[in-house]
Amino acid sequence: MDIGFKIKELRVAKGLTQEELADRAELSKGFISQLERDLTSPSISTLEDILLCLGISVADFFTEDVDEQIVFGYDDYFEKVDPELKNKIEWVVPSAQKNMMEPVRLTLEAGGSTYQDLPHEGEEFGYVLKGRVTIHLGKNKHDAGAGESFYYISEKRHYITSDKGAEIIWVSAPPSF
């Protein structure tokens, strides 16, 4: 691990100059400069002082970032088919429940629908890929066709139907599928 480079990254991210970090950690600007260029190494207690000034623990400083999966393909998807409602939900980002939003691909057969969702905290967005859908939001109905999108706050009972079938990308924040 390149300690000096990582300290410099953290310092710059915090908007501190070498002199400001040195003052806060009660060190010299020259020491910080040498440390960032890996010309010197800090003692454990000095490193703890520097990291305290940068707002990070020693444990977090030495924890290596794990590369998270960014691109997902069909083999990553999880799907659920509901013959009663005539729909198929595909979770296109695995384990999205841990994220702030949850995208799914929803396929509705002719006469298909989603379940009726009670009011809840959050927002929902959809983009119609194929076909036509009706968004039922409280007592109101809104139609959307291929190439159109919809967005609403989930404060009313809501669900989606399709007379002739449709495919949409639907994103819920926070996750609720």
C-alpha positions in Angstrom: 0.0 0.0 0.0 1.2 3.5 -0.9 0.6 5.2 2.4 1.8 8.6 1.3 -0.3 8.7 -1.8 -3.4 7.6 0.1 -2.8 10.3 2.8 -2.5 12.9 0.0 -5.7 11.7 -1.6 -7.6 12.1 1.7 -6.0 15.5 2.3 -7.0 16.8 -1.1 -10.5 15.3 -0.8 -10.9 17.2 2.5 -9.7 20.4 0.8 -6.7 20.8 3.1 -3.3 22.1 2.2 -0.2 20.3 3.5 0.3 23.2 5.9 -3.3 23.0 7.3 -2.9 19.2 7.8 0.5 19.7 9.5 -0.9 22.4 11.8 -3.9 20.2 12.8 -1.6 17.2 13.4 1.0 19.3 15.1 3.6 18.3 12.6 5.8 20.2 10.1 4.7 20.9 6.5 8.0 19.4 5.4 7.2 16.1 7.2 3.8 16.0 5.5 5.4 16.7 2.1 8.0 13.9 2.6 5.3 11.5 3.9 3.1 12.1 0.8 6.1 11.4 -1.5 7.0 8.3 0.5 10.3 9.7 1.5 9.6 9.0 5.2 7.3 6.8 7.2 5.2 7.9 10.2 5.2 6.1 13.5 1.9 4.4 14.5 1.0 7.3 16.8 1.8 9.9 14.2 -0.2 8.1 11.6 -3.2 7.9 14.0 -2.9 11.7 14.6 -2.9 12.4 10.9 -5.8 10.1 10.2 -7.8 11.6 13.0 -7.3 15.0 11.4 -8.5 13.5 8.1 -11.6 12.0 9.7 -10.8 8.3 9.0 -9.9 5.4 11.4 -6.7 3.4 11.0 -8.8 0.3 10.3 -10.7 2.1 7.4 -7.5 3.5 6.1 -5.9 0.1 5.7 -9.1 -1.6 4.4 -8.7 -2.2 0.6 -11.6 -1.2 -1.5 -13.4 -4.2 -3.0 -14.3 -3.8 -6.6 -18.1 -4.0 -6.8 -19.8 -5.4 -9.8 -20.9 -2.5 -12.0 -22.2 -4.3 -15.1 -24.9 -7.0 -14.9 -26.0 -9.5 -17.6 -28.8 -11.9 -18.0 -27.0 -14.6 -16.0 -27.0 -12.2 -13.0 -30.8 -11.6 -13.1 -33.3 -13.2 -10.7 -36.8 -13.6 -12.0 -40.2 -14.3 -10.5 -43.2 -15.3 -12.6 -46.7 -14.8 -11.3 -49.2 -16.7 -13.5 -52.2 -15.4 -11.5 -51.3 -11.7 -12.2 -49.8 -12.6 -15.6 -46.5 -10.9 -15.0 -42.8 -11.6 -14.7 -40.4 -9.5 -12.6 -36.7 -9.6 -13.3 -34.4 -8.1 -10.8 -31.7 -6.7 -13.2 -29.3 -5.6 -10.4 -28.8 -8.5 -7.9 -29.2 -7.6 -4.2 -30.4 -4.2 -5.1 -32.5 -4.2 -1.9 -29.3 -2.9 -0.1 -29.1 0.1 -2.4 -31.1 3.3 -2.5 -33.1 2.3 -5.5 -34.1 -1.0 -7.1 -34.6 -1.4 -10.8 -36.6 -4.3 -12.3 -37.8 -5.2 -15.7 -41.5 -5.9 -15.6 -43.2 -7.9 -18.3 -47.0 -7.9 -18.3 -48.9 -10.4 -20.5 -52.2 -9.3 -22.1 -54.6 -8.6 -19.1 -51.6 -8.6 -16.7 -51.0 -6.5 -13.7 -48.8 -5.9 -10.7 -50.1 -6.4 -7.2 -51.9 -3.4 -5.6 -49.3 -1.7 -3.5 -50.5 0.3 -0.4 -49.2 3.8 0.2 -45.6 3.8 1.4 -42.6 6.1 1.6 -40.7 6.5 -1.6 -40.8 7.3 -5.3 -41.3 5.2 -8.4 -40.2 5.7 -12.0 -40.9 3.6 -15.1 -40.0 3.6 -18.7 -42.2 1.7 -21.2 -40.1 -0.4 -23.5 -42.9 -2.1 -25.4 -46.7 -2.0 -25.4 -48.9 0.2 -23.3 -49.7 0.3 -19.6 -52.1 2.0 -17.3 -50.8 3.4 -14.0 -53.5 3.3 -11.3 -52.6 5.9 -8.7 -55.3 6.3 -6.1 -58.5 7.0 -8.0 -56.7 8.2 -11.1 -55.5 6.4 -14.1 -52.6 7.4 -16.4 -51.7 5.7 -19.7 -48.2 5.4 -21.0 -46.9 3.8 -24.2 -43.6 2.7 -25.6 -41.0 5.4 -25.3 -42.9 7.2 -22.5 -42.0 7.3 -18.9 -43.8 7.8 -15.6 -42.9 9.0 -12.1 -44.8 9.3 -8.9 -44.5 9.5 -5.2 -45.8 6.3 -3.6 -48.3 8.0 -1.2 -51.4 6.5 -2.7 -52.5 2.9 -3.5 -50.9 2.1 -6.9 -50.5 -0.7 -9.4 -50.0 -1.1 -13.2 -52.1 -3.0 -15.7 -51.8 -3.7 -19.4 -54.6 -4.8 -21.7 -52.4 -6.1 -24.6 -49.1 -6.7 -22.8 -46.1 -4.5 -22.1 -42.5 -4.5 -20.9 -41.2 -1.7 -18.7 -38.1 -0.8 -16.7 -39.4 0.1 -13.2 -37.3 1.7 -10.5 -38.4 2.0 -6.9 -36.6 4.1 -4.3 -36.3 2.9 -1.6 -36.5 -0.7 -2.8 -40.0 -2.3 -2.4 -40.3 -5.1 -4.9 
